[in-house]
């Protein structure tokens, strides 16, 4: 994890770095995507200052460097991919964004020869990195790595690393750690049977830990607000913003439990059960994230 973002529970999450670079790539210039909430946008902007450096951003602004130019974006992506991105999923998403950015820029017929060359260079560099990562993944025991990563993430949850989030939020954070990490790579590169076994392991651990967090059995039902309630801590608002950003791409209709868990400021989605147990909540969230 980059040293710039250590020190708080939210910044210490491994998925934050991977998702940040992906969001940085897809929210630049002509390929910009709208944020679903102001909370997500504000948290992303804070991360931008921390990963790139507020003083550096201010210096470029003073020197009249256009922060929205393709040259700036590609230069920053090159640095961020070298320093921050470690996993295959994030790298491929960044590559797709750069390809879309290049195609959109070419359609606008305002791309200088040097810019076209820069796009081609960055795409080539990313493709090489992706190829190396794929070679590493194909030469490893993915099931074993996925199991180990899953156990590590849920051990951190049990040890209290996600306590600044709501009970349901802790589950979503743990699943995002898996999604962006080695577990997610194992799902994508393993066989269907291997992926199914890993998902069921994550489901069982999520249900068990959710039940423990509310001191009840896995089948005991609670009103939804008990699952969505954040503990009163000094970092509560930051945790809410971080969770909103992590779940910014959740769909209200197709991922109702994840949407209700992360987008608490937008109201509870209709598909979120008003009374639910750890078994129902954890199982639904696992399906929404991985299936």
C-alpha positions as CSV (number, residue, x, y, z in Angstrom):
1,X,0.0,0.0,0.0
2,X,1.3,3.4,-0.9
3,X,2.7,5.3,2.2
4,X,0.7,8.4,1.3
5,X,-2.6,6.7,2.2
6,X,-1.7,4.9,5.4
7,X,-2.9,5.9,8.8
8,X,-6.6,5.5,8.9
9,X,-8.8,2.5,8.6
10,X,-10.3,3.5,5.3
11,X,-7.0,4.4,3.6
12,X,-5.4,1.2,4.9
13,X,-7.8,-0.9,2.8
14,X,-5.9,-2.6,0.0
15,X,-8.8,-2.2,-2.4
16,X,-8.7,1.6,-2.1
17,X,-5.5,2.0,-4.1
18,X,-6.6,-0.4,-6.8
19,X,-10.1,1.2,-7.2
20,X,-8.7,4.7,-7.1
21,X,-6.4,4.3,-10.1
22,X,-9.3,2.7,-12.0
23,X,-11.6,5.6,-11.2
24,X,-8.8,8.1,-12.0
25,X,-8.6,6.5,-15.5
26,X,-12.3,6.4,-16.2
27,X,-13.1,9.9,-14.9
28,X,-10.7,11.9,-17.1
29,X,-11.4,14.1,-20.1
30,X,-13.8,12.9,-22.8
31,X,-14.3,9.5,-21.0
32,X,-15.5,11.1,-17.8
33,X,-18.3,9.2,-16.0
34,X,-20.7,10.9,-13.6
35,X,-20.5,10.2,-9.9
36,X,-23.7,8.9,-8.3
37,X,-23.2,11.0,-5.2
38,X,-21.4,14.1,-3.9
39,X,-20.0,12.0,-1.2
40,X,-18.3,9.7,-3.7
41,X,-16.9,12.6,-5.6
42,X,-15.6,14.4,-2.5
43,X,-13.9,11.2,-1.3
44,X,-12.3,10.6,-4.6
45,X,-11.0,14.2,-4.7
46,X,-9.4,13.7,-1.3
47,X,-7.7,10.5,-2.5
48,X,-6.4,12.3,-5.6
49,X,-4.7,14.9,-3.4
50,X,-3.2,12.1,-1.3
51,X,-2.0,9.8,-4.0
52,X,-0.7,12.4,-6.3
53,X,0.1,15.1,-3.7
54,X,-1.8,18.3,-3.0
55,X,1.4,20.4,-3.3
56,X,2.2,18.9,-6.7
57,X,-1.4,19.5,-8.0
58,X,-1.1,23.1,-6.8
59,X,2.3,23.6,-8.5
60,X,0.9,22.3,-11.8
61,X,-2.1,24.7,-11.5
62,X,0.2,27.7,-10.8
63,X,2.4,26.8,-13.7
64,X,-0.7,26.7,-16.0
65,X,-0.4,23.0,-16.7
66,X,-3.8,21.9,-17.8
67,X,-4.9,19.1,-15.5
68,X,-7.5,17.9,-17.9
69,X,-5.2,17.3,-20.9
70,X,-4.6,13.7,-22.1
71,X,-0.9,14.2,-21.6
72,X,-1.4,14.9,-17.9
73,X,-3.7,12.0,-17.5
74,X,-1.4,9.5,-19.2
75,X,1.6,10.8,-17.3
76,X,-0.2,10.3,-14.0
77,X,-1.6,6.9,-15.0
78,X,1.9,5.8,-15.9
79,X,3.2,6.8,-12.4
80,X,0.2,5.4,-10.6
81,X,0.3,2.1,-12.3
82,X,4.0,1.7,-11.4
83,X,3.6,2.8,-7.8
84,X,0.1,1.7,-6.8
85,X,-1.6,-0.9,-8.9
86,X,-0.6,-4.5,-8.1
87,X,-3.5,-6.7,-9.3
88,X,-4.7,-7.8,-12.7
89,X,-8.3,-6.6,-12.4
90,X,-7.3,-3.0,-11.9
91,X,-4.7,-3.1,-14.6
92,X,-7.0,-4.4,-17.2
93,X,-9.7,-1.8,-16.3
94,X,-7.1,1.0,-16.6
95,X,-6.1,-0.4,-20.0
96,X,-9.7,-0.5,-21.2
97,X,-10.1,3.2,-20.1
98,X,-7.0,4.3,-21.9
99,X,-8.2,2.5,-25.1
100,X,-11.6,4.3,-24.8
101,X,-9.9,7.6,-24.1
102,X,-7.6,7.2,-27.2
103,X,-10.5,6.3,-29.5
104,X,-12.7,9.2,-28.2
105,X,-9.8,11.6,-28.6
106,X,-9.2,10.4,-32.2
107,X,-12.9,10.8,-33.1
108,X,-12.7,14.5,-32.0
109,X,-9.9,15.1,-34.5
110,X,-7.9,17.3,-32.1
111,X,-5.2,14.8,-31.3
112,X,-1.6,15.9,-32.0
113,X,0.9,13.4,-33.4
114,X,2.8,13.4,-30.1
115,X,-0.4,12.6,-28.2
116,X,-1.2,9.7,-30.4
117,X,2.3,8.4,-29.8
118,X,1.9,8.8,-26.1
119,X,-1.4,6.9,-26.1
120,X,0.3,4.1,-28.1
121,X,3.2,4.0,-25.7
122,X,1.1,3.8,-22.6
123,X,-1.2,1.1,-24.1
124,X,1.9,-0.9,-24.9
125,X,3.3,-0.5,-21.4
126,X,0.0,-1.5,-19.8
127,X,-0.3,-4.5,-22.2
128,X,3.1,-5.7,-21.2
129,X,2.3,-5.4,-17.5
130,X,-1.0,-7.3,-18.0
131,X,0.8,-10.0,-19.9
132,X,3.3,-10.5,-17.0
133,X,0.6,-10.6,-14.4
134,X,-1.3,-13.2,-16.4
135,X,1.8,-15.3,-16.8
136,X,2.3,-15.2,-13.0
137,X,-1.3,-16.1,-12.3
138,X,-1.3,-19.0,-14.8
139,X,1.8,-20.4,-13.0
140,X,0.4,-20.5,-9.5
141,X,-2.1,-22.5,-7.4
142,X,-5.0,-20.0,-7.7
143,X,-7.3,-21.9,-5.4
144,X,-4.8,-22.0,-2.6
145,X,-4.0,-18.3,-3.0
146,X,-7.7,-17.4,-3.1
147,X,-8.4,-19.4,0.1
148,X,-5.4,-17.8,1.9
149,X,-6.5,-14.3,0.8
150,X,-10.1,-15.0,1.9
151,X,-9.0,-16.2,5.3
152,X,-6.7,-13.2,5.7
153,X,-9.4,-10.6,4.9
154,X,-12.0,-12.2,7.3
155,X,-9.3,-12.5,10.0
156,X,-8.8,-8.7,9.7
157,X,-12.5,-8.1,10.0
158,X,-12.7,-10.3,13.1
159,X,-9.7,-8.5,14.6
160,X,-11.6,-5.2,14.3
161,X,-10.0,-3.6,11.3
162,X,-13.4,-2.6,9.8
163,X,-15.1,-1.4,13.0
164,X,-15.6,2.2,11.8
165,X,-18.2,0.8,9.2
166,X,-21.7,-0.4,9.8
167,X,-22.1,-4.2,10.2
168,X,-23.3,-4.5,6.6
169,X,-20.6,-2.1,5.5
170,X,-17.9,-4.3,7.0
171,X,-19.2,-7.1,4.9
172,X,-19.1,-5.0,1.8
173,X,-15.6,-3.8,2.5
174,X,-14.4,-7.3,3.1
175,X,-15.9,-8.4,-0.2
176,X,-14.3,-5.5,-2.0
177,X,-10.9,-6.4,-0.6
178,X,-11.5,-9.9,-2.1
179,X,-12.9,-8.5,-5.4
180,X,-9.9,-6.3,-6.1
181,X,-7.3,-8.7,-4.7
182,X,-5.9,-12.2,-5.2
183,X,-9.2,-13.8,-4.4
184,X,-10.8,-11.9,-7.4
185,X,-7.9,-12.9,-9.7
186,X,-8.4,-16.6,-8.6
187,X,-12.1,-16.3,-9.5
188,X,-11.4,-15.0,-13.0
189,X,-8.6,-17.3,-13.9
190,X,-9.7,-20.5,-12.1
191,X,-12.1,-23.1,-13.4
192,X,-15.9,-22.8,-12.8
193,X,-15.7,-25.4,-10.0
194,X,-12.8,-23.6,-8.3
195,X,-14.6,-20.3,-8.5
196,X,-17.7,-21.8,-7.0
197,X,-15.8,-23.3,-4.1
198,X,-14.1,-20.0,-3.3
199,X,-17.4,-18.0,-3.5
200,X,-19.0,-20.5,-1.1
201,X,-16.1,-20.1,1.3
202,X,-16.5,-16.3,1.3
203,X,-20.3,-16.7,1.8
204,X,-19.9,-18.9,4.8
205,X,-17.3,-16.6,6.4
206,X,-19.4,-13.5,5.7
207,X,-22.5,-14.9,7.3
208,X,-20.6,-16.1,10.3
209,X,-18.9,-12.8,10.9
210,X,-22.0,-10.8,10.4
211,X,-23.8,-12.9,13.0
212,X,-20.9,-12.4,15.4
213,X,-21.0,-8.6,14.9
214,X,-24.6,-8.4,16.1
215,X,-24.2,-11.1,18.7
216,X,-26.9,-13.3,17.2
217,X,-27.3,-16.5,15.3
218,X,-27.0,-16.6,11.5
219,X,-30.8,-17.0,11.2
220,X,-31.9,-14.3,13.7
221,X,-33.6,-11.5,11.9
222,X,-33.1,-7.8,12.6
223,X,-34.5,-4.6,11.1
224,X,-32.4,-3.3,8.3
225,X,-31.3,-0.1,10.1
226,X,-29.4,-2.3,12.7
227,X,-27.3,-3.6,9.8
228,X,-26.8,-0.2,8.3
229,X,-26.0,1.8,11.5
230,X,-22.5,3.2,11.8
231,X,-20.9,3.3,15.2
232,X,-20.3,6.8,16.7
233,X,-16.6,7.3,16.1
234,X,-14.5,10.4,15.2
235,X,-14.0,8.9,11.7
236,X,-17.7,8.1,11.1
237,X,-18.3,10.6,8.3
238,X,-15.1,9.6,6.5
239,X,-16.1,6.0,6.7
240,X,-19.5,6.8,5.3
241,X,-17.9,8.7,2.4
242,X,-15.4,6.0,1.8
243,X,-18.2,3.3,1.7
244,X,-20.2,5.5,-0.7
245,X,-17.2,5.8,-3.0
246,X,-16.4,2.0,-2.8
247,X,-20.0,1.3,-3.8
248,X,-20.6,4.1,-6.2
249,X,-21.2,1.8,-9.1
250,X,-23.8,-0.3,-7.3
251,X,-27.1,-0.5,-9.2
252,X,-30.2,0.2,-7.1
253,X,-32.2,-2.4,-8.9
254,X,-29.7,-5.2,-9.5
255,X,-27.6,-4.8,-6.4
256,X,-30.2,-3.6,-3.9
257,X,-28.4,-4.9,-0.7
258,X,-25.0,-3.4,-1.7
259,X,-26.7,-0.2,-2.8
260,X,-28.6,0.2,0.5
261,X,-25.4,-0.6,2.4
262,X,-23.1,1.8,0.7
263,X,-25.5,4.7,-0.5
264,X,-27.1,5.3,2.9
265,X,-27.6,9.0,2.1
266,X,-29.8,8.1,-0.9
267,X,-32.5,6.1,0.9
268,X,-33.0,2.3,1.1
269,X,-33.6,0.5,-2.2
270,X,-36.8,-1.4,-2.6
271,X,-35.0,-4.7,-3.0
272,X,-33.4,-4.4,0.4
273,X,-35.2,-6.6,2.8
274,X,-36.6,-4.6,5.8
275,X,-36.1,-7.5,8.2
276,X,-33.2,-9.8,7.4
277,X,-30.7,-12.2,9.0
278,X,-27.0,-12.5,8.6
279,X,-27.6,-15.4,6.4
280,X,-29.9,-13.5,4.0
281,X,-27.8,-10.3,4.1
282,X,-24.4,-11.9,3.7
283,X,-25.5,-14.4,1.0
284,X,-27.2,-11.7,-1.1
285,X,-24.2,-9.4,-0.9
286,X,-21.8,-12.2,-2.0
287,X,-24.0,-12.9,-5.0
288,X,-24.2,-9.2,-5.9
289,X,-20.4,-8.7,-5.7
290,X,-19.2,-12.0,-7.3
291,X,-22.1,-13.4,-9.3
